[in-house]
Amino acid sequence: MKLSVKSSFKVLSFPLFFTFLVGFLLFQNPAQTLAAESSGANVLFILDASGSMWAKVENKEKITIAKEVMINLIRELPEGVNVGLEVYGHRKKGDCNDIEVLVPVGKGDKNALIKQIQSIQPKGETPITGSLEMAGELLKSTEGETTVVLVSDGQETCKGDPCALVKALKEKGIKVQIHVVGFGVTEQEKQQLTCIAEAGGGKYFTAQNANQLKRALTEVKKQVIEKAEIKTELKEKPKEKKVIKLSVGVIKLPNLENRTVEVYSQESNKWLGNISSKEKMLEVPPGTYKLKFGNYYLEGIEVKTEPIEIWLGSIQIPNLSGRIIEVYEQQSNDWLGNISPEEKTLQVPAGTYKLKFSNHSVEGVKVEADKPVEILLGAISLPGLSGRIVEVYDQQSNNWAGNISPKEKILWVPAGTYKLKFASYYLEGIEVGTGKSTEIQLGSISMPNLSERIVEVYDQQSDSWIGNISPKEKALEVPPGTYKLKFGNHFVENIAVEAGQQVSVEQ
């Protein structure tokens, strides 16, 4: 593979990650900074610059946030830390060879790096396998171990097998430890990214929004600090090798499927390893532990020399389609994971949970060990919807439950009573039953010869604005009812519209 090298940085899509991880690596405290400077620590970031970097996080493009954070970090980098940067997908659309080492592991001109960062424009694919192969070529002659941090918001899109590639690099004796950060990824994408981290002797971290990312990266920070402290201690005072025989216990999750559970010491909060759906167990010394599901901890797991079994329950939504449902622990409000349209289920410990549909929550979902809880959704359907987005709110709490778009024409919601928002007007009292679809046929008001003005439409009785008829569209979809049209300060009233009816108003 041809190695392309420039002096530049590209930006991570997850600013909090760099704030915690790089901040830890370089600025945790003066003693650790001195250790980094004296040891010449090696860190290589592999950053995703594919087209999905234009997606927004909390109403701001990932690329914009990332540039701001990375520029600040570069200005604060101490001397003696060897940092490298590799980027993919930043030059061409649809090109699986668009991979470039912008900064080899070493030192560079900060001002030049900042100018390069400001010019980066995400465009292309996600060739993770190729980027790891290039990293291996770059690092094969590097002295000491290099920590590689791969940050991606998706999986391999160029038909490679990154997990197999990482195993091959390790077999060749290339000294790397690979950590992977997945932000907003699906369960399928998470499986591939987790495999990369495990094969690289590192750890996988996941988050679905900025707050979850912040909490997850706090754990990253602790683990990397622990590793740095051990490395410094070994360099200062080499210790003799000796064999210590330990009593070992086992934590088993016999029915674990489709997720990985992290295990931490209850007392020290240090990570001991993961329980995977393949192994379903982890050997640990006798002690007290806590298991991490998303951001939620199941605490107080007492382990002696005998195996301890914990059977999980599950929340199932068999008719889920078109949206992702977040699951939170009822009391702590900690996030445990998502139920996706593909999986339709999430395994959780026995407990009480709430499901989040946008801003509307279904609370008090009780789950017992080794038992599934099935929740059937209902739906609100607008089969004729074509020219506008309709917001859906819970009738009682006024919490937003999601949108019905012209593309989907349907929204899956828990059984209950809802109201639909058309601009400032609410169509209330929409009853949705369990497992049933409530269909609402809209009508429309059209003005086929409208050419030079916008006509406002109001509900006749409530005087609530329901939308505009423009010269371009010449029509407005409305619920069945009676309306009035506003021409300046003049109203044309009593425009009656029935379900499925198009009322034409001629000037």
N, C-alpha and C positions, 0 to 999 in steps of 0.2 A: 504494500500500500504506500503511495506517495505521501510524504509528510510535509504539510504546509505550515510554516511558522511565521507569525507576525508578533509585533509588540502591541498588544491590545487586550481589553477585557470586554466580555459580553455579560449581560445582567441576568441575574436569577429572577424568576417570577415570584419568589416568595421572600419578601423583605425581612420578615421576622426571623426566618431561618438564618440568614446571614448575620443579622443583629446578634442572635444568641450564639450560633456555632462559631463564626469567625471571631466574634467578640470574645468568646471563651478561649479559642485557640491562641489569641494574641494578647488580650488585655485583662485576663481574669484577675491577676494581681501582680505586683512587681516581681515577686520571686519566680512566678511562672513565665513572665515575659523574658526575664534573664535566662531562664532555662531554654526557651525557644531560640533566643539569639545565639546562645553558645552551642546548641546542638544542631542548628541549621535544619529545623523541622521542614519536611516536604509535604505540601498539600496541593492536590490537583483537583480543580473543579471542572466537571463536565456539565455544561448548561444547555438546556433545551431552548433553541431559538426557532422552533417550528411555528407555523402560522397560528396555532392556538394560543400563543403568547399575547395575542391581541384581545383575548377574552378579558372580561372585567372581574376584579375582586373588590367587593364593596364599592362599586360605582367608579372604579379607576382601572385603566388597563394595567395588566400585569407588567408589561414591558416598561411602562412609565414609572411605576413604583420601584421596579427592580433597578432601573438606572439611577434613580435618586439615592437608593440605599447603597449601591455598590460604589458610587463616586465618593460618598462620605467615608466608607470603609477604607478605600484606597488612600485617602488623605491621611488616615490615622495609622496606616501600617508601620510597625517598627522595623528597624534595620535588622537583618539577619534571618528573617523568615522567608523561606523559599516557597513561593506560591506560583502555581501555573493555572492556565485557563484554556479549556478546549470547548468549542462551540459547534453545534450542528444546526442545519436548516436555516441559516441566516443570509444566504446569497441567492438561492434559486428555488423556485417552486418545483415540486415533483422530482427533485434530484437526490437520489439516495447516496451519492458520493459527496454531497455538500457538507464536509466535515473539515474543520480547520483548528489547528493549535494556534490560538492567538498569542498566548504567552507560555513559553516553555517554563518548567519548574526552575525558578531562580529569581533574580531581582530585575526590575525594569524602571523606566522613566515614568513617574506617576502622572505628570502632565500629559504625556503622549497617550498613556492608557485611558485617561479621562476623555480625551478627544475621540478616541476610537469607540468608547462606550456610547457616547452621545450620537454616533452615526449608525448604530446597529438598528436594523429593521427586520423583524422576524418574517419568514416567508414560507419555509419548506416542510420537509418530511421529518420523521423521527427515527434516524438510523442508529439506534442504540448499539447494536452489535459492531458496526463499523467504527463508532466513536471509541468503544472499549478496545478494539483491536489497535487503533491508532495510539491510544494511551499506552498499551502494552509495548509497542515499538519505541515510544518516547522514553519509557521508564526502565527498559530492560537493562540498561547500563548504569542506572542511578544507584548510588551507594545508599544503603539503609532502606527501610520500608517507607513507602509513600502512601499517605491516606488519600484515597480517591472518593470524592463526594459527587455522586450522580444525582442531578435534580431534573425530574421529568413530570409533566402533567399528562402523560399517556404512555402507551406501550410501543414496542417495535412496530414500525410501519413498512419496513423494507425487507421483510421475509427472512431476516436473520434469526439466529438463536443465541441471544446474549448470554443466557445462563450457561450453555455449553461452552461459549467462548471464554467466559471467566474461569471455568474449570480448567480449560486448556492453558490459560495464562499461568494459573497457579502450578500446574504440572510442569511447566517450563521453568519454574523457579523464579518467576518475576515477583519481586517483593512488594505486594500491594495489599491493602485492606480496603474494601469497597463498602461504603455506606450509600443507601439509596433513600431519597426523599420523594414520595408521591403525593401530589396535591390535587384533590378533586378527581381521583381516578376511580374507575369502576372496580368491582370485585375481580373481574377477569384480568384487568390491567394490573391490579395489585398482586395477583399470583405471580406474574412474570417478574415484576420488580422485586418482590420478596425473594424469589429464587436467585436473582442476581446478587442481592446482599448476602444471602446465606452461602452461596458459592464463593463469594469474595471474602468470607470471614468477618463480615461486618453486620450491620443491623439495618432493618427497614423501618422507616418512619412514615406515618400517613396523617393527613388532616383534610378536612372538608371545607373549612373556612379559616379566616384569620385568627380567631380566638382559639380554635382547636389547634392550629399550627403553633401558636405561641405556647400552649401547654405542652404539646408534644416535644417542641424543641428545648424546653426547659429540661426535659429528661435527657435529650441529646447532650446538652451542655454538661450535665452531671457526669455522664458516662465518659465523655472525652476528657474531662478534668481528671477523672480517676485514672484513665490510661496514661495521661501526661505525667501525673504524679508518680506512678509506678515506674515509668521510663526514666524519670529524673533520679529516683531513688536507686535504680539499678546502675545508672551511670556513675553516681557518686560513690557507691559502696557495693561492689560485686559480692554476691552471696553464694555460699556453698550450696550445691545441690544435695537435697536429701529427700527421702521418701517418707511421706506421712500417710498412714492408713486411717481413713475416715469411715465412720458409719454413714451409710447412705439411705435416704428415704426416697419415695417416689410419689409425685403428684400425677394422677391419671384423670383425663377427661375422656371417658370411654366412647361417648357419642359425638365428639367434636367433628364438625364438618365445615369446610369452606371458610375458615378463618384461622388466624394465628393468635394465640394468647400469650402475652408477656408475663414473666414471673419475676417478682421483686421481693427483697427481704423486707419484712414488716418494720423492723427496727431501723436499719440503715438506709432503706429505700434504694439499695443497689440492685441492678438488674442481674439475674442469674441465668436467663436463657428464655427460650420460647417453647411453647407446646404447639406443635403443628398438627394439622388434621391428618397427616400421614402417620406420625409417630404416636400421637395422642397421649404422650407422657413426657415427664422430665425428671431426671434424677437430681436430688438436692440433698445437702446435709440436713440433719434434724434441726428444726427451728420453726419459726412462725413466718408465713409468707402471705403475699397478696397477689391476686391475679388481675391483670389489666385488660379490660374489654373496651376498646376505644379510649375514652378519657375516664371511664368508671373503674374503680378498684373494688374487687371482692376481697375483703380483708379477713385477717384472723384465721388463716389456714394453718393449723397445727400439724406438723409433719414429724413423725418419729421414724423408726426403722421399718415399720410396716407401711405398705402402699396405702395412700388415701385416694378414694375415688370421689369425683364431683360430677354428677350428672346434670347436664344443661337442659333447659327447656327451650322452646322456640316460639316466636311470633310469626304467624303465616297469614299472608294476604293473597289467597289463590287467584283472585280476579284483578290484581293490580296491573294497571297499564298506563303508560304515558307520563309517569311521575315517580320521584324517589321520596320515600317516607323516612324521616329521621326518628330515631328511637332514643329516649332519654329515661334515666332512672327517676322515678317519681319524686323521691325525697330530696336527693342531692342535686337534681337537674343536670347530672353529668351525661354526656353523649356516649352511647354504646355502639352505635353503628347505624347503617342505613338498610332499608328494605328496598331492593331495586325491582323493576319490572321483569328483569331476567331471572333473578334468584327467587323472588316472592317470599323469602323467609329470612329470619335472622335468629341465630342462636344466642341465648342470654342466660345468665344464672337465674335461679329461682328468685322472684321478687315482684315488685309492682312498678309498672312502666307507663310512660305516656308517649303517644305517637304524634308527630308534628306534621301537619298538612299546611305548609307555608306558615302563617301566623296562628292558625287554628289548631288546637291540640285536643286529642282524645285521651283522657286521663283514666287512671285506675285499672290498667290492663294487668291482671294478675297472672303470673306464670309460675307453674310448679316444675320441680325437677323431672326431667325425662318425659315431659308432656308438651305437646304442641297446643298453642292457643290460636284458633282460626278466627280471623276477622274478615267478614265479607263487606266490601264497599258497595255503595250505591253510586249513581252517576247522574249528572245533569247534562242533557244533550240539547244542542241547538243545531239541528240537522241542516238548516238553510243558511247558517251564518257564513258570510263571505267577505264583508268589508270592514269589520271592526273587531276589537278585542273586548270581551265582556268580563268584568271582575266579579268574583263570587265571594260573598261574606256570610259567616254564620249569623243567623237572625238574632240570636239572643246575646252573644258576646260582642258582636260587630267585628270579630276578628277575620282578617282576610284568609280565605281558604284556597285561593289560586285563581287562574284565569282560564277562560274558554277562548281558544284562538280559532280563526277561520280555517287553519290547517287541520287541527284535531277535532274541532266541533263538539268536544265532550270533555268533562272533567270528573274524575273519580274522587268521591268524598265519602266520609262516614255517614251513616244514617242520621238524619236530623232535618232541621228547617233552615233554609238559606234565603238570601236575597241577592238579586243580580243588579249590578250597577251599570247603567247606561249614562255616561257623563255624570250629571248631578242627580239623575232620577234613579230610584230603586224600585225594582219589581220584587215585591216581598212575598213571604209565605210559600216558598217553593219547598214542598215536602219530598224528601228522598228516603225511600225504604231500603232495608238491608238487601243487597243483591239485586236491586231493581234500578232501572234507568228512568228518570223523569224527563220526558221530552217536551220541549217548548218550541212551538212553531212561531217564528217571527213574521211580521208583515213588513212592508216598506212604503215609504212616501217618495215618489219620484217626480221630478220636474224636468221633463225631457228637453225643453227649449231654454233652460237656464243657461246664461252665457257670461254675465258680467258682474255678478254679485254673489255673496254667500247669504243663505237664508237660514236663520236659527229656528230650531224646532223645540217646542215646550209641551210638557204634559198639560192638558186642558185644566184638570182639576187642581193639581198641586203647584202648578206654575214652575215646575222644575225643568231645567234645561236638559234636553236629551241628546243633543248633537246638532250638527250643521249639514245642510245640503250645499255642496260646492259645485261650481260650473264644471269641474273635472269629473266628479263622480255622478252628479245629477240625481242621486238617490240616497236615502238613509234608512237603514234597517232599524225597526222599532218593535217593541212588544205590542200585542193587541191592546187597543185603547183609543182614546180621543185626544187629539193634539191641536196645537195652534202654531201657525207659521208667522215669524216676525220679519217684516220688511221695514227696516229703520225703526220708527216708533209705531208702525201700523201692524195690526195682527189680523190674520185670516184664521178664524176659529172653526171649531167643530169638525176637524178632519178625522173621521172615524176609520180605524184600520183594524181589520180582523186577522186572525191567525192565517198565515200563508197567503195573504192578499196583498197585491201591489196597488196602491192608490196613486193615480197619476193626477197631478195638479198642473193645469195649463194656464199660462199667463195671458 
